[in-house]
Amino acid sequence: MEIFSGVERRRRWSAEEKRRLVAAAFSPGAVVSEVARRADIHPNQLYRWRQDLCAVPTRFAEIVVSGDLSASPAPVVADDLGGETSASIEVVLTDWAKCRLPASISPDVAAAVIGALVRR
């Protein structure tokens, strides 16, 4: 139980605390309401923090690959690279989302990256 005294009645959560709670709440097998109850917040707050964290543009996205990589589909390499100077593998996920990997990437790593992006 936390007792607030003084003028300020709201708790301040750091960005790291928010990320940690959102990650815990939306991890596989987790129940959002249980995580919220342990943190003594309303479940809607976790959804709001997740929305806010997703709206922040980041340079890198965390990708977690687990399981057997040999079961992942092999990447497809295009024959014509459109006159580009360095060889690359381009994966088109949607009309607006593409992933370009260097051709020198190992097949296991490429399969893991593609598999993670497809599941996302």
BELJO-V519112 format. One record per residue. N is the residue number from 1. NEAR is the number of other ideal C-beta (glycine too) atoms within 12 Angstrom. Layout:
BEGIN
N/NEAR
N/NEAR
END
This chain:
BEGIN
1/4
2/10
3/7
4/12
5/7
6/7
7/6
8/8
9/10
10/11
11/15
12/10
13/21
14/11
15/15
16/12
17/19
18/27
19/22
20/20
21/32
22/32
23/21
24/23
25/32
26/23
27/18
28/11
29/10
30/18
31/16
32/27
33/17
34/17
35/27
36/25
37/16
38/17
39/24
40/15
41/26
42/16
43/24
44/14
45/26
46/34
47/22
48/21
49/33
50/25
51/15
52/16
53/26
54/17
55/10
56/15
57/8
58/11
59/6
60/6
61/16
62/13
63/17
64/15
65/22
66/14
67/13
68/11
69/20
70/12
71/13
72/23
73/18
74/17
75/28
76/16
77/21
78/17
79/9
80/10
81/16
82/12
83/7
84/14
85/8
86/14
87/19
88/22
89/29
90/24
91/25
92/16
93/18
94/11
95/6
96/6
97/14
98/15
99/24
100/25
101/26
102/19
103/21
104/13
105/21
106/16
107/22
108/18
109/20
110/30
111/27
112/28
113/30
114/32
115/29
116/23
117/25
118/20
119/17
120/17
END
